[in-house]
């Protein structure tokens, strides 16, 4: 069942060995399923047993111990009558509940003395953990010791035939061995194979399940497989649990005779190693059972000499590897996850395997329970009618039992009233499922993974496959510790949690919200991060220091300083601050400084909230702000429109950052800079001059009269129309309530627009439309109403008198009209007592 993460999964068919993946953003190869001819159809069979060969105790350097008799023939099988002496080959479909039931029945009948399973031989050392608390879905993880990012998975679900066989053997004290190509070779071969070659192989691979279904006259391989295997009673019509394996072995033999390796050229290497391991087991035990993908059965049963098998394996590359168990999820068992032996409906298959009886009735009951939990009206009558409809559909379609298609059609019609929305929920929660396996503490793991598991238990932060949101109150010790752990993991490249906008964002900086989802690949990320330290804190500290030294831009270092404070890494801050000071001293680009300042100021502010000493950060931030004050005015001169827009963003960010620093002398210096920009001549773009004027007005440094004078100058006939439009955009950016409450400014804007020359109006219009489009709908409507009155009704009066925009005074007659409504809202007589004072 060798499956390393790879692309181009085969629908229901076999999957080739793991192949190299293109680099990720970090430059490392992404995880793929390491592969073996995966999902081949499996109605179990009784293949021939294999000839014993002479044993040689001295294997070749790259070949695992194996028989050395050069003349020994065949790992394989003669007649079924010799099954007591030769290995019993049980060909299966990986993750098939029908195959799992058939394997269990065959093992009960055959009672082997040893069990061989398709999988990496390195897992022999950890297979015993399966009896100590492993709860599927789980996976064997093999990774290179020197580069944990080079990894492969071999997943097991509760309904996987291999898992059922392993649990059967361990419960009875039967030794279990894995016989596939060692992971040491598999991982090395992935690195040696070009991506183009892997893509070519994937394009010509044969899907055995599809070929068999087509030969049987079916166009849907999954539906055909369900009918002939998943819905088949154990033992078949003659009651012989070995008969289905014989039938499937004959079908696979015919396929391989026609298609040879079926587009899996590495299968020859894997099958040679399997035959050698089978010979070893048959010399030690008189009754051996082999559970493997059905695609391999003909090759394992075919005559082959030990010499030929050893020659096939000679010279294979290898790497040093480690193997352990990791939790897996149903979602990662799906084909769309990139897992070549994947299935479309792991939750449905688990139900078929675990339901003791009446699987359709029990399934509909689960669906009804889920919909009721989502506040949908579903009764027992719905369940009864849905079961009847599914059975009727199965009969009309000529199926032995209702499958997933009939079940979902019935649910859609009866329980969902034709809606696809609840059906999607059923698909995600039940058909696929959200199960996450569990691995006991006795499983081998890197020290970093053990420290992470300890902290997860201590903080009651259990990994879950289902996505969920977590709100943290940083004033609580446990929540603050959770926040530190999540930030440290994010710094290590283990994105278990993603920060999201808090649902209580207005409650202050002591709130955080995270979206958590544990993916199996994170186990590899943890192993990879183990090179930085043995605990989460020490590893994050070392990684932060290394990142700071390697940073190329000042903004990267300031962002890292903020992350160090959020993760509470005081030991990393000295290095980060030293690098920050060095880069800030050498960087003369005001844009870079302005880009770096906000993160640095936030770091100092969060240090206060989280009880961290951020005095050094504050000192660096103030020095950075002073350098910006000196360099900003000349940096704003002679900019084009794109440069002006970027610099305007820096202006807003620096203004907010300096406000957070709350340093009086620095604030005065910044006010002087803004005043200089707002009153400069045309060498500074209008967008920047207008924005500086608006910031000064909002801070109370400018009064309305001074702002109106600056606007009049900017919108005067002597100004270029596009520059005037830019000034207006900068001044009004962020809200247009100024125009509602100060009709003097509105009249200036209105008069300027009316005076724009016709030839320039088409250039100015898009800029003005963009400015007004940012206003809220109510503000736009009010401004439009005020503009509709026009200067004919007092435009000059508005400029001179500065009215409030809503008339000269209170209209008492109109005010009286609201009193009946107020009485209804507040109660009879509640308003009458204050009628006299209401007009005051």
C-alpha positions in Angstrom: 0.0 0.0 0.0 3.0 2.2 -0.5 1.7 5.6 -1.1 3.8 8.7 -1.1 2.2 12.1 -2.0 2.1 12.5 -5.8 0.1 14.0 -8.5 -2.2 12.5 -11.1 -3.9 9.9 -8.9 -5.4 6.9 -10.7 -9.1 6.5 -10.2 -9.5 3.2 -8.5 -6.5 1.7 -10.1 -2.9 1.1 -9.2 -0.5 4.0 -8.4 3.2 4.1 -9.2 6.0 4.7 -6.7 6.4 8.2 -5.3 7.7 10.7 -7.7 9.6 13.9 -7.2 7.6 17.0 -6.8 8.2 20.6 -8.0 9.7 22.9 -5.4 7.4 24.8 -3.1 7.6 28.4 -2.1 10.3 27.5 0.4 12.3 25.7 -2.3 11.6 22.3 -0.9 9.8 19.4 -2.5 6.2 19.2 -1.5 4.9 16.0 0.1 3.5 13.5 -2.1 2.1 10.0 -1.8 4.9 7.5 -2.2 3.5 5.1 -4.2 2.8 1.7 -5.0 0.4 0.4 -7.4 -2.4 1.4 -5.3 -6.1 1.0 -5.5 -6.5 -2.1 -7.6 -9.9 -3.8 -7.5 -9.9 -6.5 -5.0 -12.1 -9.4 -4.8 -9.7 -11.5 -2.9 -8.1 -14.5 -4.5 -6.2 -17.6 -3.7 -3.0 -17.3 -5.8 -0.5 -20.0 -6.0 2.1 -20.4 -3.3 5.8 -19.8 -3.9 8.8 -22.1 -4.3 11.4 -22.1 -1.6 14.9 -21.3 -2.6 18.2 -22.0 -0.9 18.9 -19.5 1.8 22.0 -17.3 1.8 22.9 -15.4 4.9 25.1 -12.8 3.0 23.0 -10.3 1.1 24.4 -7.8 -1.4 25.3 -4.3 -0.2 22.1 -2.6 -1.5 19.9 -5.7 -1.4 18.0 -6.7 1.7 18.6 -10.2 3.0 17.2 -12.7 0.6 17.6 -16.2 -0.7 20.7 -16.6 -2.8 20.1 -19.8 -4.6 20.7 -18.7 -8.2 18.7 -21.6 -9.5 15.8 -21.2 -7.2 12.7 -20.6 -9.2 9.5 -18.6 -8.5 8.2 -16.9 -5.5 5.1 -18.1 -6.7 2.4 -20.5 -6.9 1.4 -23.7 -8.2 -2.1 -25.2 -7.6 -4.4 -24.0 -4.9 -4.2 -27.4 -3.4 -0.6 -26.7 -2.2 -1.7 -23.5 -0.3 -0.8 -25.2 3.0 2.9 -25.1 2.0 3.1 -22.1 -0.2 2.2 -18.5 0.6 -1.4 -17.4 0.2 -1.5 -14.3 -2.0 -4.5 -12.0 -1.1 -4.8 -9.3 -3.7 -6.8 -6.3 -2.5 -7.9 -2.9 -3.3 -6.3 -0.5 -0.9 -9.0 1.1 1.3 -11.7 -1.1 0.1 -14.2 -2.3 2.8 -15.2 -5.3 0.7 -11.6 -6.3 0.4 -11.1 -5.8 4.1 -14.0 -8.1 5.0 -12.8 -10.7 2.5 -9.2 -10.6 3.9 -10.5 -11.1 7.5 -12.6 -14.1 6.4 -9.7 -15.6 4.4 -7.3 -15.2 7.3 -9.8 -16.9 9.7 -10.0 -19.8 7.3 -6.3 -20.1 6.4 -4.9 -19.3 9.9 -1.4 -18.3 8.7 1.7 -18.6 10.9 3.2 -15.3 9.4 1.7 -12.3 7.7 3.4 -10.3 5.0 2.0 -6.8 4.1 2.8 -4.4 1.3 4.6 -1.5 3.0 8.2 -0.4 3.8 10.2 -2.9 5.7 11.5 -0.2 8.1 8.0 -0.3 9.6 8.7 -3.8 11.1 10.2 -2.0 14.1 7.0 0.0 14.8 4.2 -2.3 13.7 3.7 -3.5 17.3 2.5 0.0 18.3 -0.7 -0.9 16.3 -1.9 -2.8 19.4 -1.0 0.0 21.8 -3.7 2.6 21.1 -3.4 3.5 17.4 -6.7 4.7 16.2 -7.1 4.9 12.5 -6.9 6.7 10.2 -3.2 6.8 10.7 -0.2 6.6 8.4 3.3 5.3 8.4 5.7 8.3 7.9 9.1 7.7 6.5 11.5 10.7 6.0 15.1 11.2 5.3 17.1 11.9 8.4 19.1 14.7 6.9 16.2 16.3 5.1 12.8 15.6 6.8 11.0 17.4 3.9 11.8 14.3 1.8 9.0 12.1 3.1 6.4 9.5 2.1 3.2 8.3 3.7 1.6 4.9 3.8 -2.0 5.6 5.1 -4.3 3.0 6.8 -8.0 3.5 7.4 -10.2 1.4 9.6 -11.5 -0.3 6.5 -8.1 -0.8 4.8 -7.4 -4.5 4.2 -3.8 -4.1 5.3 -4.9 -2.6 8.6 -7.5 -5.3 9.2 -4.9 -8.0 8.5 -2.3 -6.4 10.8 -4.7 -6.1 13.6 -5.9 -9.7 13.1 -2.3 -10.9 13.2 -1.2 -8.9 16.3 -4.3 -10.0 18.2 -3.2 -13.7 17.7 0.5 -13.3 18.1 1.2 -13.9 14.4 4.4 -12.1 13.3 3.9 -9.3 10.8 6.5 -8.1 8.2 6.4 -5.5 5.5 7.8 -6.5 2.2 7.6 -3.5 -0.2 10.7 -1.7 -1.4 12.4 0.0 1.6 11.7 3.6 2.1 15.4 4.3 2.0 15.3 3.4 -1.7 11.9 4.9 -2.4 12.8 8.4 -1.2 16.2 8.3 -3.0 14.5 7.2 -6.3 12.1 10.1 -6.1 15.0 12.6 -6.1 16.6 10.9 -9.1 13.6 10.9 -11.3 13.0 14.1 -13.4 9.6 15.6 -13.3 9.1 15.3 -17.0 9.6 11.5 -16.8 7.1 11.2 -14.0 4.5 13.2 -16.0 5.1 10.9 -19.0 4.6 7.8 -16.8 1.4 9.2 -15.3 0.0 9.9 -18.8 0.2 6.2 -19.8 -0.8 4.4 -16.6 -3.5 1.8 -16.8 -6.4 2.0 -14.3 -7.2 -1.7 -13.7 -10.5 -0.9 -12.1 -11.6 1.1 -15.2 -10.5 -1.7 -17.6 -12.3 -4.4 -15.7 -15.5 -2.3 -15.4 -15.3 -1.6 -19.2 -14.9 -5.2 -19.9 -18.0 -5.9 -17.8 -20.0 -3.3 -19.8 -20.0 -0.6 -17.2 -18.9 3.0 -17.8 -18.6 3.9 -14.0 -15.7 1.9 -12.4 -16.7 2.9 -8.8 -20.3 1.9 -9.3 -19.2 -1.4 -10.8 -16.8 -2.0 -7.9 -19.4 -1.3 -5.3 -21.8 -3.9 -7.0 -19.3 -6.7 -7.3 -17.2 -6.2 -4.1 -18.5 -3.7 -1.5 -22.1 -5.0 -1.6 -21.0 -8.7 -1.7 -21.8 -11.0 1.2 -18.7 -12.4 2.9 -17.6 -15.7 1.4 -19.3 -15.5 -1.9 -22.2 -17.7 -3.1 -20.3 -20.9 -2.5 -19.2 -19.9 1.0 -15.5 -20.1 0.2 -13.7 -17.0 1.5 -10.7 -17.7 -0.8 -12.7 -18.0 -4.0 -13.0 -14.2 -4.8 -9.2 -13.9 -4.5 -8.7 -16.6 -7.1 -11.1 -14.9 -9.5 -9.4 -11.5 -9.1 -6.0 -13.0 -9.6 -7.0 -14.4 -12.9 -8.4 -11.0 -14.0 -5.2 -9.3 -13.0 -3.1 -11.9 -14.8 -5.1 -11.2 -18.0 -4.6 -7.5 -17.6 -0.8 -7.7 -17.0 -0.5 -10.1 -19.9 -2.0 -7.5 -22.1 -0.6 -4.3 -20.6 2.7 -5.5 -19.1 3.6 -3.1 -16.3 0.6 -0.9 -17.1 2.7 2.3 -17.1 4.4 1.5 -13.7 8.0 0.8 -14.7 9.2 0.8 -11.1 6.9 -2.0 -10.2 9.5 -4.5 -11.4 11.9 -3.3 -8.7 9.3 -3.4 -6.0 8.0 -6.8 -7.0 11.5 -8.2 -7.0 12.0 -7.1 -3.4 8.6 -8.5 -2.5 9.5 -12.0 -3.9 12.8 -12.0 -1.9 11.0 -11.2 1.3 8.4 -13.8 0.6 11.1 -16.5 0.1 12.6 -15.5 3.5 9.2 -16.0 5.2 8.4 -19.3 3.6 11.7 -20.8 4.8 10.9 -19.7 8.4 7.1 -20.5 8.5 5.0 -23.2 6.9 1.9 -21.1 6.5 2.4 -17.6 5.1 -0.3 -15.1 4.0 0.6 -12.1 1.8 -1.7 -9.0 1.6 -0.8 -6.7 -1.3 -2.4 -4.8 -4.1 -4.1 -7.1 -6.5 -2.1 -5.7 -9.4 1.1 -7.3 -7.9 -0.3 -10.8 -7.5 0.5 -12.1 -11.0 4.1 -10.9 -10.7 4.5 -12.4 -7.2 3.1 -15.7 -8.4 5.2 -15.8 -11.7 8.5 -17.8 -11.9 11.5 -15.7 -11.1 15.0 -16.6 -10.0 16.7 -15.2 -7.0 19.6 -14.1 -9.1 17.4 -12.1 -11.4 15.6 -10.4 -8.5 18.9 -9.6 -6.8 20.2 -8.2 -10.1 17.1 -5.9 -10.4 17.8 -4.5 -6.9 21.5 -4.1 -7.2 22.9 -0.5 -7.2 19.7 1.3 -6.1 20.3 4.7 -4.4 19.5 5.0 -0.8 19.2 7.5 2.0 19.1 7.1 5.8 15.5 7.1 6.9 13.3 7.1 10.0 9.8 5.7 10.3 7.0 6.5 12.7 3.2 6.6 12.9 1.3 9.9 12.4 -2.4 10.8 12.5 -4.2 10.9 9.2 -7.5 12.2 8.1 -10.4 11.0 5.9 -10.0 14.1 3.8 -6.4 13.1 3.0 -7.6 9.7 1.8 -9.4 11.3 -1.1 -8.1 11.3 -4.6 -8.3 15.1 -4.8 -5.7 15.4 -2.1 -3.1 14.0 -4.4 -3.1 10.5 -2.8 -2.9 8.0 -5.7 -4.7 5.2 -3.9 -7.4 7.6 -2.8 -11.1 7.1 -2.7 -14.0 9.5 -3.2 -16.0 8.6 -0.1 -14.0 7.4 2.9 -16.8 8.2 5.3 -19.2 6.1 3.3 -16.8 3.2 3.1 -16.1 3.3 6.8 -19.9 3.1 7.4 -20.2 0.1 5.1 -17.4 -1.7 7.0 -18.5 -0.9 10.5 -22.3 -1.1 10.2 -23.3 -4.4 11.8 -26.5 -4.7 9.8 -29.0 -2.6 7.7 -26.3 -0.2 6.5 -28.8 1.9 4.4 -31.2 2.4 7.4 -28.3 3.3 9.7 -26.8 5.7 7.2 -30.1 7.6 6.7 -30.5 7.9 10.4 -27.0 9.5 10.6 -28.0 11.9 7.8 -31.1 12.9 9.7 -29.2 13.4 12.9 -26.8 15.7 11.1 -29.5 17.8 9.5 -31.4 18.1 12.8 -28.2 19.3 14.5 -28.2 22.1 11.8 -31.8 23.0 12.7 -33.4 21.5 9.7 -36.8 19.9 10.0 -36.3 16.1 9.5 -38.5 13.5 11.0 -38.5 9.7 11.2 -41.0 9.8 8.3 -38.3 11.4 6.1 -35.9 8.6 7.0 -38.4 5.9 6.1 -39.3 7.5 2.8 -35.6 8.1 1.9 -34.8 4.5 2.6 -37.7 3.4 0.4 -36.7 5.7 -2.4 -33.1 4.6 -2.3 -34.1 0.9 -2.5 -36.5 1.7 -5.4 -33.8 3.5 -7.3 -31.4 0.6 -6.8 -33.9 -1.8 -8.2 -34.7 0.4 -11.2 -31.0 0.7 -12.0 -30.4 -3.0 -11.6 -28.1 -2.8 -8.6 -28.0 -5.4 -5.8 -28.1 -2.8 -3.1 -28.5 0.9 -2.9 -25.1 2.6 -3.3 -23.9 6.0 -2.5 -25.4 7.5 -5.7 -28.9 6.2 -4.9 -28.5 7.2 -1.3 -27.6 10.8 -2.1 -30.4 11.1 -4.7 -32.9 10.0 -2.1 -31.5 12.4 0.5 -31.6 15.3 -2.0 -35.2 14.6 -2.9 -36.7 13.7 0.5 -34.6 15.4 3.2 -33.1 18.4 1.3 -36.1 19.3 -0.8 -33.9 19.5 -3.9 -31.4 21.9 -2.4 -27.7 21.3 -2.9 -26.6 23.4 0.2 -27.5 20.8 2.8 -26.3 18.0 0.5 -22.8 19.7 0.4 -22.8 19.6 4.2 -23.7 15.9 4.2 -20.9 15.2 1.7 -18.3 17.0 3.8 -19.3 15.7 7.2 -20.5 12.1 6.4 -19.5 11.0 2.9 -15.9 12.2 3.3 -15.8 12.7 7.1 -13.7 14.6 9.5 -12.1 11.8 11.4 -8.5 12.4 12.7 -6.6 9.4 13.9 -4.6 9.2 17.2 -1.1 7.9 17.8 0.1 6.9 21.3 3.0 8.5 23.0 5.1 5.3 22.6 5.4 6.0 18.9 8.8 7.2 17.8 9.0 10.9 17.3 11.6 13.7 17.2 12.0 15.6 20.5 10.3 18.7 19.1 7.2 16.7 18.3 7.1 15.3 21.8 7.4 18.8 23.3 4.6 20.0 21.0 2.4 17.1 22.1 3.1 17.9 25.7 2.1 21.5 25.3 -1.0 20.6 23.4 -2.2 18.4 26.3 -1.2 21.1 28.9 -3.1 23.8 27.1 -6.0 21.6 26.2 -5.5 22.4 22.5 -6.3 19.2 20.8 -5.4 18.8 17.1 -8.5 18.3 15.0 -9.1 17.7 11.3 -12.2 19.9 11.2 -11.6 23.6 10.7 -12.6 25.7 13.7 -12.1 29.2 15.1 -10.5 29.9 18.4 -10.9 33.2 20.2 -8.2 34.1 22.8 -8.3 36.6 25.6 -4.6 37.4 26.2 -5.4 38.5 29.7 -6.0 34.9 30.6 -2.8 32.8 31.3 -3.9 29.8 29.3 -5.1 31.8 26.3 -1.8 33.8 26.3 0.1 30.5 26.4 -2.0 29.2 23.5 -1.2 32.4 21.5 2.5 32.0 22.1 2.5 28.4 20.9 0.6 29.2 17.7 2.9 32.1 16.9 6.0 30.0 17.6 4.7 27.2 15.3 3.9 29.8 12.6 7.5 31.1 12.9 8.8 27.5 12.5 6.7 27.0 9.3 4.1 24.8 11.0 0.9 26.6 10.1 -1.5 24.8 12.4 -3.3 28.1 13.0 -4.0 31.1 10.8 -4.7 34.5 12.4 -8.1 35.9 11.3 -10.0 39.1 12.1 -11.3 38.8 15.6 -15.1 38.7 16.0 -14.4 41.0 19.0 -12.0 43.2 17.2 -13.2 46.3 19.0 -12.4 44.9 22.4 -8.7 46.0 22.2 -5.4 44.5 21.5 -5.8 41.8 24.1 -8.0 39.7 21.8 -6.9 37.3 19.1 -8.7 34.9 16.8 -7.3 31.9 15.0 -8.6 29.4 12.5 -7.2 26.0 13.4 -7.0 22.9 11.1 -4.5 20.1 11.6 -3.3 18.5 8.4 -1.2 15.3 8.4 1.6 17.0 6.5 2.2 19.2 9.5 3.9 16.1 11.1 6.6 16.4 8.5 6.9 20.1 9.0 7.4 19.4 12.8 10.1 16.8 12.0 11.7 19.3 9.6 11.7 22.0 12.2 13.4 19.7 14.6 16.8 20.7 13.3 16.4 24.1 15.1 15.9 22.7 18.6 14.4 20.1 20.9 11.6 22.3 22.2 9.2 24.6 20.5 10.6 27.7 22.2 14.3 26.9 21.6 13.6 25.9 17.9 11.6 29.1 17.3 14.3 31.2 18.9 17.0 29.6 16.7 14.9 30.0 13.6 14.2 33.6 14.3 17.9 34.4 14.8 18.8 32.7 11.5 16.0 34.4 9.6 17.1 37.9 10.9 20.7 37.4 9.8 19.6 36.2 6.4 16.9 38.9 5.9 17.5 41.1 2.8 15.2 44.1 3.6 14.6 46.2 6.6 10.8 45.5 6.5 11.5 41.8 6.9 13.4 42.4 10.1 10.8 44.7 11.6 8.1 42.2 10.8 10.2 39.5 12.4 10.7 41.6 15.5 6.9 41.9 15.8 6.6 38.1 15.4 9.2 37.5 18.1 7.2 39.6 20.6 4.0 37.9 19.7 5.7 34.5 20.2 7.4 35.7 23.4 10.9 34.9 22.3 13.1 37.3 24.4 16.3 35.4 23.7 15.9 36.0 20.0 15.2 39.8 20.3 18.9 40.9 20.9 20.0 39.4 17.6 16.9 40.7 15.8 17.4 44.2 17.2 21.1 44.3 16.3 20.3 43.3 12.7 17.4 45.8 12.7 19.6 48.7 13.9 22.4 47.9 11.4 20.0 47.7 8.5 18.1 50.9 9.6 21.4 52.8 9.8 22.4 51.8 6.3 19.1 52.1 4.5 18.5 55.6 3.2 15.3 54.8 1.3 12.5 56.7 3.0 10.0 54.3 1.5 11.7 51.3 3.1 11.9 53.1 6.5 8.2 54.1 6.3 7.3 50.5 5.4 9.2 49.1 8.4 8.0 51.6 11.0 4.4 50.4 11.5 5.4 46.8 12.4 8.1 48.1 14.8 5.6 50.4 16.6 3.1 47.6 16.8 5.8 45.4 18.4 6.5 48.0 21.1 2.7 48.4 21.7 2.1 44.6 21.9 5.0 44.4 24.3 3.1 46.5 26.7 -0.1 44.5 26.3 1.7 41.1 26.7 3.9 42.2 29.6 7.1 42.1 27.5 9.9 44.6 27.9 9.9 46.5 24.6 12.0 49.5 25.6 14.7 48.7 23.1 12.2 48.4 20.4 10.6 51.7 21.2 14.0 53.4 21.1 14.7 52.0 17.7 11.2 52.9 16.5 11.6 56.6 17.6 15.0 56.8 15.9 13.4 55.4 12.7 10.6 57.9 12.9 13.0 60.8 13.2 14.9 59.7 10.1 11.6 59.5 8.3 10.7 63.1 9.4 14.0 64.3 8.0 13.8 62.5 4.7 10.1 62.5 3.8 9.7 66.1 2.4 12.5 65.7 -0.3 11.4 62.2 -1.0 7.9 63.4 -1.9 9.1 65.8 -4.6 8.8 65.1 -8.4 6.8 61.8 -8.1 4.7 60.4 -10.8 1.1 59.2 -10.1 2.1 55.7 -9.1 4.9 56.9 -6.9 2.6 59.5 -5.3 0.0 56.8 -4.6 2.6 54.6 -2.9 4.0 57.5 -0.9 0.5 58.5 0.2 0.1 55.0 1.7 3.4 55.4 3.5 2.2 58.8 4.8 -1.0 57.2 6.4 1.0 54.3 7.9 3.6 56.6 9.4 1.0 59.0 10.8 -0.8 56.1 12.6 2.5 54.7 13.9 3.7 58.0 15.3 0.3 58.4 16.9 0.8 55.0 18.7 4.2 56.0 19.9 2.7 59.0 21.8 6.0 60.8 22.0 5.3 64.6 22.4 8.4 65.9 20.7 8.2 63.4 17.9 4.5 64.4 17.4 5.4 68.1 17.1 8.1 67.2 14.6 5.7 65.1 12.5 3.1 68.0 12.5 5.8 70.3 11.1 6.5 67.8 8.3 2.8 67.5 7.4 2.4 71.3 7.4 5.4 71.6 5.1 3.9 69.0 2.7 0.4 70.6 2.8 1.7 74.1 2.0 4.3 73.2 -0.6 4.0 74.3 -4.2 3.4 72.1 -7.2 6.6 70.2 -6.8 4.8 67.9 -4.4 2.0 65.8 -6.0 -1.5 67.0 -5.2 -2.5 63.6 -3.7 0.2 64.0 -1.0 -0.5 67.7 -0.3 -4.3 67.0 0.0 -3.7 64.0 2.2 -1.4 66.0 4.5 -4.0 68.7 4.8 -6.7 66.2 5.7 -4.5 64.6 8.4 -3.8 68.0 10.0 -7.5 68.9 9.9 -8.5 65.6 11.5 -5.8 66.2 14.3 -7.2 69.7 14.9 -3.9 71.3 13.7 -5.8 73.1 10.9 -9.1 74.8 11.3 -11.9 74.6 8.7 -11.0 78.1 7.3 -7.4 77.2 6.7 -8.4 73.9 5.1 -10.8 75.8 2.9 -8.1 78.2 1.8 -5.8 75.3 0.9 -8.6 73.7 -1.1 -9.3 77.0 -2.9 -5.7 77.3 -3.9 -5.5 73.7 -5.0 -8.7 73.9 -7.0 -8.0 77.3 -8.5 -7.9 77.8 -12.3 -4.2 78.0 -12.2 -3.8 74.4 -11.0 -3.7 71.5 -13.6 -7.0 69.6 -13.5 -5.4 66.2 -12.9 -3.3 67.6 -10.0 -6.4 69.3 -8.6 -8.3 66.0 -8.8 -5.4 64.3 -7.0 -5.5 66.9 -4.2 -9.2 66.3 -3.8 -8.7 62.5 -3.8 -6.1 62.8 -1.1 -8.1 65.2 1.0 -11.4 63.3 0.8 -9.9 59.8 1.1 -11.4 57.9 4.0 -14.8 59.6 4.2 -16.9 62.5 2.8 -18.7 63.6 5.9 -16.6 66.8 5.7 -18.6 67.8 2.6 -21.9 67.1 4.4 -21.1 69.3 7.4 -19.1 72.0 5.8 -20.9 73.4 2.7 -18.1 75.9 2.2 -15.9 73.0 1.2 -18.7 71.5 -0.9 -19.2 74.7 -2.7 -15.5 74.9 -3.5 -15.6 71.4 -5.0 -18.8 72.1 -6.9 -17.4 75.4 -8.3 -14.2 73.7 -9.3 -16.0 70.9 -11.2 -18.1 73.4 -13.0 -15.1 75.4 -14.1 -13.0 72.4 -15.4 -12.5 73.0 -19.2 -14.3 70.6 -21.5 -11.1 69.2 -23.0 -9.8 68.3 -19.5 -13.1 67.0 -18.0 -12.8 63.5 -19.5 -9.4 63.1 -17.8 -10.6 64.4 -14.5 -13.9 62.5 -14.3 -12.6 59.0 -13.6 -10.5 60.4 -10.7 -13.4 62.2 -9.2 -15.7 59.2 -9.6 -13.1 57.0 -7.8 -13.0 59.5 -4.9 -16.7 59.7 -4.5 -17.2 56.0 -4.9 -15.3 55.4 -1.6 -18.0 57.3 0.3 -20.7 55.4 2.1 -24.0 55.3 0.2 -25.7 57.6 2.8 -23.0 60.2 2.5 -23.1 60.1 -1.3 -26.8 60.5 -1.2 -26.6 63.5 1.1 -23.8 65.2 -0.9 -25.9 64.7 -4.0 -28.9 66.3 -2.4 -26.8 69.3 -1.3 -25.2 69.6 -4.7 -28.7 69.5 -6.3 -29.7 72.7 -4.6 -27.0 74.4 -6.5 -25.5 77.9 -6.2 -28.9 79.3 -7.4 -30.3 78.7 -3.9 -27.4 80.2 -2.0 -24.1 79.0 -3.2 -22.5 82.3 -2.3 -24.3 82.3 1.1 -22.8 78.9 1.8 -19.3 80.1 1.1 -19.7 83.2 3.1 -22.0 82.1 5.9 -20.8 78.6 6.4 -24.2 77.1 7.0 -24.6 73.6 8.4 -26.1 72.1 5.3 -29.6 71.5 6.7 -31.3 74.9 6.7 -30.9 78.0 8.7 -32.7 76.7 11.8 -35.1 74.1 13.3 -38.4 73.7 11.4 -40.8 73.3 14.4 -43.8 72.2 12.3 -41.8 69.3 10.8 -40.4 68.4 14.2 -43.9 68.1 15.6 -44.7 65.5 13.0 -42.5 62.9 14.6 -44.2 63.1 18.0 -47.0 60.5 17.3 -44.4 58.0 16.3 -42.3 58.7 19.4 -45.4 58.2 21.6 -45.9 54.8 20.1 -42.2 53.8 20.7 -41.9 55.2 24.2 -45.4 54.7 25.4 -48.5 56.9 25.5 -47.9 60.2 27.2 -44.2 59.7 27.4 -43.6 62.5 24.9 -46.5 64.7 25.8 -44.9 65.7 29.1 -42.0 67.3 27.2 -43.8 68.7 24.2 -43.0 72.3 25.3 -39.4 71.7 25.7 -39.1 69.7 22.5 -38.9 72.8 20.4 -36.2 74.4 22.5 
